[in-house]
Amino acid sequence: MYIIFHISKLFFLYCLFLILSSTSVFAKNVNLVLQVKFKSGEARIQQTETQVISNLKSVISTYSSPHIFVLGHTDSLGAEDMNQKLSEARAETIYNNIASQDSKGLNFIIEGMGEIAPIADNSTSQGRSKNRRVVVILTGLGDEKTKLIKEKLANSKGLTILEDENPIVNKFVYNEIKKHQKKDARENENI
């Protein structure tokens, strides 16, 4: 019963995302999703990922993005509350490594997603490996900036560039962008 509830909830969110994406902020923005992977149970950046972090810093300092999401994820091994804390620690680790003096005026949104948004099957070791990740989403870049970033990062070892993420993540990003747009509009009215 518990599994059926979660599957139906995921299906509902996915359908809602598909409906909203055709007319929403996603239709107006081009989102670039960059992914950094972690070992099981760890929030420490692997030596193999240091070049990825360097590339992320370079992209963030070169191309401005209205919202930069840093979202930590885990596989489904372990207790749900521990996975939530681990995903938060992973997101913080990446944020601390990519945020610099140059990024003071940027709007970072850091969040742990726990185990609720897998991109692969958690019943296999290969799937779990893909799910242990931090996703950095740069929104509102537009087609030209996105093309330039993709060209710049095309040969970056260990860096995965995705056009899209899990529907739950997409919905979270959509809601956060809308919330910030409303806040910005209220602030502009008060000027």
MODELLER restraints for C-alpha pairs under 7 A, 6 or more apart:
rsr = mdl.restraints
at = mdl.atoms
rsr.add(forms.Gaussian(group=physical.xy_distance, feature=features.Distance(at['CA:13:A'], at['CA:167:A']), mean=6.73, stdev=0.5))
rsr.add(forms.Gaussian(group=physical.xy_distance, feature=features.Distance(at['CA:13:A'], at['CA:168:A']), mean=6.55, stdev=0.5))
rsr.add(forms.Gaussian(group=physical.xy_distance, feature=features.Distance(at['CA:14:A'], at['CA:167:A']), mean=5.19, stdev=0.5))
rsr.add(forms.Gaussian(group=physical.xy_distance, feature=features.Distance(at['CA:17:A'], at['CA:167:A']), mean=6.49, stdev=0.5))
rsr.add(forms.Gaussian(group=physical.xy_distance, feature=features.Distance(at['CA:17:A'], at['CA:171:A']), mean=6.14, stdev=0.5))
rsr.add(forms.Gaussian(group=physical.xy_distance, feature=features.Distance(at['CA:21:A'], at['CA:27:A']), mean=5.88, stdev=0.5))
rsr.add(forms.Gaussian(group=physical.xy_distance, feature=features.Distance(at['CA:25:A'], at['CA:174:A']), mean=6.83, stdev=0.5))
rsr.add(forms.Gaussian(group=physical.xy_distance, feature=features.Distance(at['CA:29:A'], at['CA:139:A']), mean=6.40, stdev=0.5))
rsr.add(forms.Gaussian(group=physical.xy_distance, feature=features.Distance(at['CA:29:A'], at['CA:140:A']), mean=4.48, stdev=0.5))
rsr.add(forms.Gaussian(group=physical.xy_distance, feature=features.Distance(at['CA:29:A'], at['CA:141:A']), mean=6.65, stdev=0.5))
rsr.add(forms.Gaussian(group=physical.xy_distance, feature=features.Distance(at['CA:29:A'], at['CA:142:A']), mean=6.04, stdev=0.5))
rsr.add(forms.Gaussian(group=physical.xy_distance, feature=features.Distance(at['CA:30:A'], at['CA:139:A']), mean=6.25, stdev=0.5))
rsr.add(forms.Gaussian(group=physical.xy_distance, feature=features.Distance(at['CA:30:A'], at['CA:140:A']), mean=5.57, stdev=0.5))
rsr.add(forms.Gaussian(group=physical.xy_distance, feature=features.Distance(at['CA:30:A'], at['CA:141:A']), mean=5.72, stdev=0.5))
rsr.add(forms.Gaussian(group=physical.xy_distance, feature=features.Distance(at['CA:30:A'], at['CA:142:A']), mean=5.23, stdev=0.5))
rsr.add(forms.Gaussian(group=physical.xy_distance, feature=features.Distance(at['CA:30:A'], at['CA:143:A']), mean=6.34, stdev=0.5))
rsr.add(forms.Gaussian(group=physical.xy_distance, feature=features.Distance(at['CA:31:A'], at['CA:137:A']), mean=6.48, stdev=0.5))
rsr.add(forms.Gaussian(group=physical.xy_distance, feature=features.Distance(at['CA:31:A'], at['CA:138:A']), mean=5.68, stdev=0.5))
rsr.add(forms.Gaussian(group=physical.xy_distance, feature=features.Distance(at['CA:31:A'], at['CA:139:A']), mean=4.57, stdev=0.5))
rsr.add(forms.Gaussian(group=physical.xy_distance, feature=features.Distance(at['CA:31:A'], at['CA:140:A']), mean=6.36, stdev=0.5))
rsr.add(forms.Gaussian(group=physical.xy_distance, feature=features.Distance(at['CA:31:A'], at['CA:141:A']), mean=6.79, stdev=0.5))
rsr.add(forms.Gaussian(group=physical.xy_distance, feature=features.Distance(at['CA:31:A'], at['CA:163:A']), mean=6.87, stdev=0.5))
rsr.add(forms.Gaussian(group=physical.xy_distance, feature=features.Distance(at['CA:32:A'], at['CA:137:A']), mean=5.67, stdev=0.5))
rsr.add(forms.Gaussian(group=physical.xy_distance, feature=features.Distance(at['CA:32:A'], at['CA:138:A']), mean=5.32, stdev=0.5))
rsr.add(forms.Gaussian(group=physical.xy_distance, feature=features.Distance(at['CA:32:A'], at['CA:139:A']), mean=6.66, stdev=0.5))
rsr.add(forms.Gaussian(group=physical.xy_distance, feature=features.Distance(at['CA:32:A'], at['CA:146:A']), mean=6.76, stdev=0.5))
rsr.add(forms.Gaussian(group=physical.xy_distance, feature=features.Distance(at['CA:32:A'], at['CA:161:A']), mean=6.99, stdev=0.5))
rsr.add(forms.Gaussian(group=physical.xy_distance, feature=features.Distance(at['CA:32:A'], at['CA:162:A']), mean=6.64, stdev=0.5))
rsr.add(forms.Gaussian(group=physical.xy_distance, feature=features.Distance(at['CA:32:A'], at['CA:163:A']), mean=6.09, stdev=0.5))
rsr.add(forms.Gaussian(group=physical.xy_distance, feature=features.Distance(at['CA:33:A'], at['CA:135:A']), mean=6.44, stdev=0.5))
rsr.add(forms.Gaussian(group=physical.xy_distance, feature=features.Distance(at['CA:33:A'], at['CA:136:A']), mean=5.76, stdev=0.5))
rsr.add(forms.Gaussian(group=physical.xy_distance, feature=features.Distance(at['CA:33:A'], at['CA:137:A']), mean=4.52, stdev=0.5))
rsr.add(forms.Gaussian(group=physical.xy_distance, feature=features.Distance(at['CA:33:A'], at['CA:138:A']), mean=6.61, stdev=0.5))
rsr.add(forms.Gaussian(group=physical.xy_distance, feature=features.Distance(at['CA:33:A'], at['CA:161:A']), mean=5.70, stdev=0.5))
rsr.add(forms.Gaussian(group=physical.xy_distance, feature=features.Distance(at['CA:33:A'], at['CA:162:A']), mean=5.07, stdev=0.5))
rsr.add(forms.Gaussian(group=physical.xy_distance, feature=features.Distance(at['CA:33:A'], at['CA:163:A']), mean=6.29, stdev=0.5))
rsr.add(forms.Gaussian(group=physical.xy_distance, feature=features.Distance(at['CA:33:A'], at['CA:164:A']), mean=6.63, stdev=0.5))
rsr.add(forms.Gaussian(group=physical.xy_distance, feature=features.Distance(at['CA:34:A'], at['CA:135:A']), mean=5.63, stdev=0.5))
rsr.add(forms.Gaussian(group=physical.xy_distance, feature=features.Distance(at['CA:34:A'], at['CA:136:A']), mean=5.10, stdev=0.5))
rsr.add(forms.Gaussian(group=physical.xy_distance, feature=features.Distance(at['CA:34:A'], at['CA:137:A']), mean=6.33, stdev=0.5))
rsr.add(forms.Gaussian(group=physical.xy_distance, feature=features.Distance(at['CA:34:A'], at['CA:159:A']), mean=6.79, stdev=0.5))
rsr.add(forms.Gaussian(group=physical.xy_distance, feature=features.Distance(at['CA:34:A'], at['CA:160:A']), mean=5.77, stdev=0.5))
rsr.add(forms.Gaussian(group=physical.xy_distance, feature=features.Distance(at['CA:34:A'], at['CA:161:A']), mean=4.99, stdev=0.5))
rsr.add(forms.Gaussian(group=physical.xy_distance, feature=features.Distance(at['CA:34:A'], at['CA:162:A']), mean=6.53, stdev=0.5))
rsr.add(forms.Gaussian(group=physical.xy_distance, feature=features.Distance(at['CA:35:A'], at['CA:133:A']), mean=6.50, stdev=0.5))
rsr.add(forms.Gaussian(group=physical.xy_distance, feature=features.Distance(at['CA:35:A'], at['CA:134:A']), mean=5.78, stdev=0.5))
rsr.add(forms.Gaussian(group=physical.xy_distance, feature=features.Distance(at['CA:35:A'], at['CA:135:A']), mean=4.54, stdev=0.5))
rsr.add(forms.Gaussian(group=physical.xy_distance, feature=features.Distance(at['CA:35:A'], at['CA:136:A']), mean=6.28, stdev=0.5))
rsr.add(forms.Gaussian(group=physical.xy_distance, feature=features.Distance(at['CA:35:A'], at['CA:159:A']), mean=6.28, stdev=0.5))
rsr.add(forms.Gaussian(group=physical.xy_distance, feature=features.Distance(at['CA:35:A'], at['CA:160:A']), mean=5.38, stdev=0.5))
rsr.add(forms.Gaussian(group=physical.xy_distance, feature=features.Distance(at['CA:35:A'], at['CA:161:A']), mean=6.83, stdev=0.5))
rsr.add(forms.Gaussian(group=physical.xy_distance, feature=features.Distance(at['CA:36:A'], at['CA:49:A']), mean=6.91, stdev=0.5))
rsr.add(forms.Gaussian(group=physical.xy_distance, feature=features.Distance(at['CA:36:A'], at['CA:133:A']), mean=5.43, stdev=0.5))
rsr.add(forms.Gaussian(group=physical.xy_distance, feature=features.Distance(at['CA:36:A'], at['CA:134:A']), mean=5.24, stdev=0.5))
rsr.add(forms.Gaussian(group=physical.xy_distance, feature=features.Distance(at['CA:36:A'], at['CA:135:A']), mean=6.45, stdev=0.5))
rsr.add(forms.Gaussian(group=physical.xy_distance, feature=features.Distance(at['CA:36:A'], at['CA:159:A']), mean=6.81, stdev=0.5))
rsr.add(forms.Gaussian(group=physical.xy_distance, feature=features.Distance(at['CA:37:A'], at['CA:132:A']), mean=5.84, stdev=0.5))
rsr.add(forms.Gaussian(group=physical.xy_distance, feature=features.Distance(at['CA:37:A'], at['CA:133:A']), mean=4.28, stdev=0.5))
rsr.add(forms.Gaussian(group=physical.xy_distance, feature=features.Distance(at['CA:37:A'], at['CA:134:A']), mean=6.49, stdev=0.5))
rsr.add(forms.Gaussian(group=physical.xy_distance, feature=features.Distance(at['CA:38:A'], at['CA:45:A']), mean=6.68, stdev=0.5))
rsr.add(forms.Gaussian(group=physical.xy_distance, feature=features.Distance(at['CA:38:A'], at['CA:46:A']), mean=6.74, stdev=0.5))
rsr.add(forms.Gaussian(group=physical.xy_distance, feature=features.Distance(at['CA:38:A'], at['CA:132:A']), mean=5.48, stdev=0.5))
rsr.add(forms.Gaussian(group=physical.xy_distance, feature=features.Distance(at['CA:38:A'], at['CA:133:A']), mean=5.71, stdev=0.5))
rsr.add(forms.Gaussian(group=physical.xy_distance, feature=features.Distance(at['CA:40:A'], at['CA:132:A']), mean=6.97, stdev=0.5))
rsr.add(forms.Gaussian(group=physical.xy_distance, feature=features.Distance(at['CA:43:A'], at['CA:86:A']), mean=6.56, stdev=0.5))
rsr.add(forms.Gaussian(group=physical.xy_distance, feature=features.Distance(at['CA:43:A'], at['CA:89:A']), mean=5.86, stdev=0.5))
rsr.add(forms.Gaussian(group=physical.xy_distance, feature=features.Distance(at['CA:43:A'], at['CA:90:A']), mean=4.59, stdev=0.5))
rsr.add(forms.Gaussian(group=physical.xy_distance, feature=features.Distance(at['CA:43:A'], at['CA:93:A']), mean=6.79, stdev=0.5))
rsr.add(forms.Gaussian(group=physical.xy_distance, feature=features.Distance(at['CA:49:A'], at['CA:158:A']), mean=6.61, stdev=0.5))
rsr.add(forms.Gaussian(group=physical.xy_distance, feature=features.Distance(at['CA:52:A'], at['CA:158:A']), mean=6.41, stdev=0.5))
rsr.add(forms.Gaussian(group=physical.xy_distance, feature=features.Distance(at['CA:52:A'], at['CA:159:A']), mean=5.78, stdev=0.5))
rsr.add(forms.Gaussian(group=physical.xy_distance, feature=features.Distance(at['CA:53:A'], at['CA:97:A']), mean=7.00, stdev=0.5))
rsr.add(forms.Gaussian(group=physical.xy_distance, feature=features.Distance(at['CA:53:A'], at['CA:98:A']), mean=6.51, stdev=0.5))
rsr.add(forms.Gaussian(group=physical.xy_distance, feature=features.Distance(at['CA:56:A'], at['CA:98:A']), mean=6.61, stdev=0.5))
rsr.add(forms.Gaussian(group=physical.xy_distance, feature=features.Distance(at['CA:57:A'], at['CA:98:A']), mean=4.99, stdev=0.5))
rsr.add(forms.Gaussian(group=physical.xy_distance, feature=features.Distance(at['CA:61:A'], at['CA:102:A']), mean=6.26, stdev=0.5))
rsr.add(forms.Gaussian(group=physical.xy_distance, feature=features.Distance(at['CA:61:A'], at['CA:103:A']), mean=6.55, stdev=0.5))
rsr.add(forms.Gaussian(group=physical.xy_distance, feature=features.Distance(at['CA:65:A'], at['CA:138:A']), mean=5.80, stdev=0.5))
rsr.add(forms.Gaussian(group=physical.xy_distance, feature=features.Distance(at['CA:65:A'], at['CA:139:A']), mean=5.79, stdev=0.5))
rsr.add(forms.Gaussian(group=physical.xy_distance, feature=features.Distance(at['CA:65:A'], at['CA:140:A']), mean=6.07, stdev=0.5))
rsr.add(forms.Gaussian(group=physical.xy_distance, feature=features.Distance(at['CA:65:A'], at['CA:141:A']), mean=5.93, stdev=0.5))
rsr.add(forms.Gaussian(group=physical.xy_distance, feature=features.Distance(at['CA:66:A'], at['CA:107:A']), mean=6.47, stdev=0.5))
rsr.add(forms.Gaussian(group=physical.xy_distance, feature=features.Distance(at['CA:66:A'], at['CA:139:A']), mean=6.43, stdev=0.5))
rsr.add(forms.Gaussian(group=physical.xy_distance, feature=features.Distance(at['CA:66:A'], at['CA:140:A']), mean=6.32, stdev=0.5))
rsr.add(forms.Gaussian(group=physical.xy_distance, feature=features.Distance(at['CA:67:A'], at['CA:107:A']), mean=5.17, stdev=0.5))
rsr.add(forms.Gaussian(group=physical.xy_distance, feature=features.Distance(at['CA:67:A'], at['CA:108:A']), mean=6.15, stdev=0.5))
rsr.add(forms.Gaussian(group=physical.xy_distance, feature=features.Distance(at['CA:67:A'], at['CA:138:A']), mean=6.26, stdev=0.5))
rsr.add(forms.Gaussian(group=physical.xy_distance, feature=features.Distance(at['CA:67:A'], at['CA:139:A']), mean=5.65, stdev=0.5))
rsr.add(forms.Gaussian(group=physical.xy_distance, feature=features.Distance(at['CA:68:A'], at['CA:107:A']), mean=6.11, stdev=0.5))
rsr.add(forms.Gaussian(group=physical.xy_distance, feature=features.Distance(at['CA:68:A'], at['CA:108:A']), mean=4.82, stdev=0.5))
rsr.add(forms.Gaussian(group=physical.xy_distance, feature=features.Distance(at['CA:68:A'], at['CA:109:A']), mean=6.14, stdev=0.5))
rsr.add(forms.Gaussian(group=physical.xy_distance, feature=features.Distance(at['CA:68:A'], at['CA:136:A']), mean=6.83, stdev=0.5))
rsr.add(forms.Gaussian(group=physical.xy_distance, feature=features.Distance(at['CA:68:A'], at['CA:137:A']), mean=5.64, stdev=0.5))
rsr.add(forms.Gaussian(group=physical.xy_distance, feature=features.Distance(at['CA:68:A'], at['CA:138:A']), mean=4.85, stdev=0.5))
rsr.add(forms.Gaussian(group=physical.xy_distance, feature=features.Distance(at['CA:68:A'], at['CA:139:A']), mean=6.56, stdev=0.5))
rsr.add(forms.Gaussian(group=physical.xy_distance, feature=features.Distance(at['CA:69:A'], at['CA:108:A']), mean=5.87, stdev=0.5))
rsr.add(forms.Gaussian(group=physical.xy_distance, feature=features.Distance(at['CA:69:A'], at['CA:109:A']), mean=4.78, stdev=0.5))
rsr.add(forms.Gaussian(group=physical.xy_distance, feature=features.Distance(at['CA:69:A'], at['CA:110:A']), mean=6.02, stdev=0.5))
rsr.add(forms.Gaussian(group=physical.xy_distance, feature=features.Distance(at['CA:69:A'], at['CA:136:A']), mean=5.43, stdev=0.5))
rsr.add(forms.Gaussian(group=physical.xy_distance, feature=features.Distance(at['CA:69:A'], at['CA:137:A']), mean=4.91, stdev=0.5))
rsr.add(forms.Gaussian(group=physical.xy_distance, feature=features.Distance(at['CA:69:A'], at['CA:138:A']), mean=6.62, stdev=0.5))
rsr.add(forms.Gaussian(group=physical.xy_distance, feature=features.Distance(at['CA:70:A'], at['CA:91:A']), mean=5.70, stdev=0.5))
rsr.add(forms.Gaussian(group=physical.xy_distance, feature=features.Distance(at['CA:70:A'], at['CA:95:A']), mean=6.65, stdev=0.5))
rsr.add(forms.Gaussian(group=physical.xy_distance, feature=features.Distance(at['CA:70:A'], at['CA:109:A']), mean=6.11, stdev=0.5))
rsr.add(forms.Gaussian(group=physical.xy_distance, feature=features.Distance(at['CA:70:A'], at['CA:110:A']), mean=4.78, stdev=0.5))
rsr.add(forms.Gaussian(group=physical.xy_distance, feature=features.Distance(at['CA:70:A'], at['CA:111:A']), mean=6.36, stdev=0.5))
rsr.add(forms.Gaussian(group=physical.xy_distance, feature=features.Distance(at['CA:70:A'], at['CA:134:A']), mean=6.74, stdev=0.5))
rsr.add(forms.Gaussian(group=physical.xy_distance, feature=features.Distance(at['CA:70:A'], at['CA:135:A']), mean=5.87, stdev=0.5))
rsr.add(forms.Gaussian(group=physical.xy_distance, feature=features.Distance(at['CA:70:A'], at['CA:136:A']), mean=4.61, stdev=0.5))
rsr.add(forms.Gaussian(group=physical.xy_distance, feature=features.Distance(at['CA:70:A'], at['CA:137:A']), mean=6.63, stdev=0.5))
rsr.add(forms.Gaussian(group=physical.xy_distance, feature=features.Distance(at['CA:71:A'], at['CA:91:A']), mean=5.51, stdev=0.5))
rsr.add(forms.Gaussian(group=physical.xy_distance, feature=features.Distance(at['CA:71:A'], at['CA:110:A']), mean=5.98, stdev=0.5))
rsr.add(forms.Gaussian(group=physical.xy_distance, feature=features.Distance(at['CA:71:A'], at['CA:111:A']), mean=4.97, stdev=0.5))
rsr.add(forms.Gaussian(group=physical.xy_distance, feature=features.Distance(at['CA:71:A'], at['CA:112:A']), mean=5.62, stdev=0.5))
rsr.add(forms.Gaussian(group=physical.xy_distance, feature=features.Distance(at['CA:71:A'], at['CA:113:A']), mean=6.46, stdev=0.5))
rsr.add(forms.Gaussian(group=physical.xy_distance, feature=features.Distance(at['CA:71:A'], at['CA:134:A']), mean=5.42, stdev=0.5))
rsr.add(forms.Gaussian(group=physical.xy_distance, feature=features.Distance(at['CA:71:A'], at['CA:135:A']), mean=5.19, stdev=0.5))
rsr.add(forms.Gaussian(group=physical.xy_distance, feature=features.Distance(at['CA:71:A'], at['CA:136:A']), mean=6.39, stdev=0.5))
rsr.add(forms.Gaussian(group=physical.xy_distance, feature=features.Distance(at['CA:72:A'], at['CA:87:A']), mean=4.36, stdev=0.5))
rsr.add(forms.Gaussian(group=physical.xy_distance, feature=features.Distance(at['CA:72:A'], at['CA:88:A']), mean=5.80, stdev=0.5))
rsr.add(forms.Gaussian(group=physical.xy_distance, feature=features.Distance(at['CA:72:A'], at['CA:90:A']), mean=5.39, stdev=0.5))
rsr.add(forms.Gaussian(group=physical.xy_distance, feature=features.Distance(at['CA:72:A'], at['CA:91:A']), mean=4.47, stdev=0.5))
rsr.add(forms.Gaussian(group=physical.xy_distance, feature=features.Distance(at['CA:72:A'], at['CA:111:A']), mean=6.38, stdev=0.5))
rsr.add(forms.Gaussian(group=physical.xy_distance, feature=features.Distance(at['CA:72:A'], at['CA:112:A']), mean=4.61, stdev=0.5))
rsr.add(forms.Gaussian(group=physical.xy_distance, feature=features.Distance(at['CA:72:A'], at['CA:113:A']), mean=5.72, stdev=0.5))
rsr.add(forms.Gaussian(group=physical.xy_distance, feature=features.Distance(at['CA:72:A'], at['CA:133:A']), mean=6.19, stdev=0.5))
rsr.add(forms.Gaussian(group=physical.xy_distance, feature=features.Distance(at['CA:72:A'], at['CA:134:A']), mean=4.32, stdev=0.5))
rsr.add(forms.Gaussian(group=physical.xy_distance, feature=features.Distance(at['CA:72:A'], at['CA:135:A']), mean=6.50, stdev=0.5))
rsr.add(forms.Gaussian(group=physical.xy_distance, feature=features.Distance(at['CA:73:A'], at['CA:87:A']), mean=4.81, stdev=0.5))
rsr.add(forms.Gaussian(group=physical.xy_distance, feature=features.Distance(at['CA:73:A'], at['CA:112:A']), mean=6.41, stdev=0.5))
rsr.add(forms.Gaussian(group=physical.xy_distance, feature=features.Distance(at['CA:73:A'], at['CA:113:A']), mean=5.37, stdev=0.5))
rsr.add(forms.Gaussian(group=physical.xy_distance, feature=features.Distance(at['CA:73:A'], at['CA:114:A']), mean=5.13, stdev=0.5))
rsr.add(forms.Gaussian(group=physical.xy_distance, feature=features.Distance(at['CA:73:A'], at['CA:115:A']), mean=6.02, stdev=0.5))
rsr.add(forms.Gaussian(group=physical.xy_distance, feature=features.Distance(at['CA:73:A'], at['CA:131:A']), mean=6.52, stdev=0.5))
rsr.add(forms.Gaussian(group=physical.xy_distance, feature=features.Distance(at['CA:73:A'], at['CA:132:A']), mean=5.64, stdev=0.5))
rsr.add(forms.Gaussian(group=physical.xy_distance, feature=features.Distance(at['CA:73:A'], at['CA:133:A']), mean=5.28, stdev=0.5))
rsr.add(forms.Gaussian(group=physical.xy_distance, feature=features.Distance(at['CA:73:A'], at['CA:134:A']), mean=5.87, stdev=0.5))
rsr.add(forms.Gaussian(group=physical.xy_distance, feature=features.Distance(at['CA:74:A'], at['CA:83:A']), mean=6.04, stdev=0.5))
rsr.add(forms.Gaussian(group=physical.xy_distance, feature=features.Distance(at['CA:74:A'], at['CA:87:A']), mean=5.84, stdev=0.5))
rsr.add(forms.Gaussian(group=physical.xy_distance, feature=features.Distance(at['CA:74:A'], at['CA:114:A']), mean=5.54, stdev=0.5))
rsr.add(forms.Gaussian(group=physical.xy_distance, feature=features.Distance(at['CA:74:A'], at['CA:115:A']), mean=4.98, stdev=0.5))
rsr.add(forms.Gaussian(group=physical.xy_distance, feature=features.Distance(at['CA:74:A'], at['CA:131:A']), mean=5.71, stdev=0.5))
rsr.add(forms.Gaussian(group=physical.xy_distance, feature=features.Distance(at['CA:74:A'], at['CA:132:A']), mean=4.44, stdev=0.5))
rsr.add(forms.Gaussian(group=physical.xy_distance, feature=features.Distance(at['CA:74:A'], at['CA:133:A']), mean=6.58, stdev=0.5))
rsr.add(forms.Gaussian(group=physical.xy_distance, feature=features.Distance(at['CA:75:A'], at['CA:115:A']), mean=5.55, stdev=0.5))
rsr.add(forms.Gaussian(group=physical.xy_distance, feature=features.Distance(at['CA:75:A'], at['CA:122:A']), mean=6.29, stdev=0.5))
rsr.add(forms.Gaussian(group=physical.xy_distance, feature=features.Distance(at['CA:75:A'], at['CA:128:A']), mean=5.08, stdev=0.5))
rsr.add(forms.Gaussian(group=physical.xy_distance, feature=features.Distance(at['CA:75:A'], at['CA:131:A']), mean=5.13, stdev=0.5))
rsr.add(forms.Gaussian(group=physical.xy_distance, feature=features.Distance(at['CA:75:A'], at['CA:132:A']), mean=5.50, stdev=0.5))
rsr.add(forms.Gaussian(group=physical.xy_distance, feature=features.Distance(at['CA:76:A'], at['CA:115:A']), mean=5.50, stdev=0.5))
rsr.add(forms.Gaussian(group=physical.xy_distance, feature=features.Distance(at['CA:76:A'], at['CA:122:A']), mean=6.25, stdev=0.5))
rsr.add(forms.Gaussian(group=physical.xy_distance, feature=features.Distance(at['CA:83:A'], at['CA:114:A']), mean=5.18, stdev=0.5))
rsr.add(forms.Gaussian(group=physical.xy_distance, feature=features.Distance(at['CA:83:A'], at['CA:115:A']), mean=6.40, stdev=0.5))
rsr.add(forms.Gaussian(group=physical.xy_distance, feature=features.Distance(at['CA:84:A'], at['CA:112:A']), mean=6.20, stdev=0.5))
rsr.add(forms.Gaussian(group=physical.xy_distance, feature=features.Distance(at['CA:84:A'], at['CA:113:A']), mean=6.52, stdev=0.5))
rsr.add(forms.Gaussian(group=physical.xy_distance, feature=features.Distance(at['CA:84:A'], at['CA:114:A']), mean=4.00, stdev=0.5))
rsr.add(forms.Gaussian(group=physical.xy_distance, feature=features.Distance(at['CA:87:A'], at['CA:112:A']), mean=4.58, stdev=0.5))
rsr.add(forms.Gaussian(group=physical.xy_distance, feature=features.Distance(at['CA:87:A'], at['CA:113:A']), mean=6.17, stdev=0.5))
rsr.add(forms.Gaussian(group=physical.xy_distance, feature=features.Distance(at['CA:87:A'], at['CA:114:A']), mean=5.18, stdev=0.5))
rsr.add(forms.Gaussian(group=physical.xy_distance, feature=features.Distance(at['CA:88:A'], at['CA:111:A']), mean=6.05, stdev=0.5))
rsr.add(forms.Gaussian(group=physical.xy_distance, feature=features.Distance(at['CA:88:A'], at['CA:112:A']), mean=3.93, stdev=0.5))
rsr.add(forms.Gaussian(group=physical.xy_distance, feature=features.Distance(at['CA:90:A'], at['CA:134:A']), mean=6.56, stdev=0.5))
rsr.add(forms.Gaussian(group=physical.xy_distance, feature=features.Distance(at['CA:91:A'], at['CA:110:A']), mean=6.23, stdev=0.5))
rsr.add(forms.Gaussian(group=physical.xy_distance, feature=features.Distance(at['CA:91:A'], at['CA:111:A']), mean=6.41, stdev=0.5))
rsr.add(forms.Gaussian(group=physical.xy_distance, feature=features.Distance(at['CA:91:A'], at['CA:112:A']), mean=6.28, stdev=0.5))
rsr.add(forms.Gaussian(group=physical.xy_distance, feature=features.Distance(at['CA:91:A'], at['CA:134:A']), mean=6.05, stdev=0.5))
rsr.add(forms.Gaussian(group=physical.xy_distance, feature=features.Distance(at['CA:92:A'], at['CA:110:A']), mean=6.94, stdev=0.5))
rsr.add(forms.Gaussian(group=physical.xy_distance, feature=features.Distance(at['CA:117:A'], at['CA:166:A']), mean=5.98, stdev=0.5))
rsr.add(forms.Gaussian(group=physical.xy_distance, feature=features.Distance(at['CA:117:A'], at['CA:168:A']), mean=6.09, stdev=0.5))
rsr.add(forms.Gaussian(group=physical.xy_distance, feature=features.Distance(at['CA:117:A'], at['CA:169:A']), mean=6.75, stdev=0.5))
rsr.add(forms.Gaussian(group=physical.xy_distance, feature=features.Distance(at['CA:118:A'], at['CA:131:A']), mean=5.42, stdev=0.5))
rsr.add(forms.Gaussian(group=physical.xy_distance, feature=features.Distance(at['CA:118:A'], at['CA:166:A']), mean=6.94, stdev=0.5))
rsr.add(forms.Gaussian(group=physical.xy_distance, feature=features.Distance(at['CA:119:A'], at['CA:131:A']), mean=5.97, stdev=0.5))
rsr.add(forms.Gaussian(group=physical.xy_distance, feature=features.Distance(at['CA:119:A'], at['CA:166:A']), mean=6.11, stdev=0.5))
rsr.add(forms.Gaussian(group=physical.xy_distance, feature=features.Distance(at['CA:120:A'], at['CA:127:A']), mean=4.71, stdev=0.5))
rsr.add(forms.Gaussian(group=physical.xy_distance, feature=features.Distance(at['CA:120:A'], at['CA:128:A']), mean=6.95, stdev=0.5))
rsr.add(forms.Gaussian(group=physical.xy_distance, feature=features.Distance(at['CA:120:A'], at['CA:130:A']), mean=6.33, stdev=0.5))
rsr.add(forms.Gaussian(group=physical.xy_distance, feature=features.Distance(at['CA:120:A'], at['CA:131:A']), mean=6.25, stdev=0.5))
rsr.add(forms.Gaussian(group=physical.xy_distance, feature=features.Distance(at['CA:121:A'], at['CA:127:A']), mean=4.70, stdev=0.5))
rsr.add(forms.Gaussian(group=physical.xy_distance, feature=features.Distance(at['CA:121:A'], at['CA:128:A']), mean=6.72, stdev=0.5))
rsr.add(forms.Gaussian(group=physical.xy_distance, feature=features.Distance(at['CA:122:A'], at['CA:128:A']), mean=4.80, stdev=0.5))
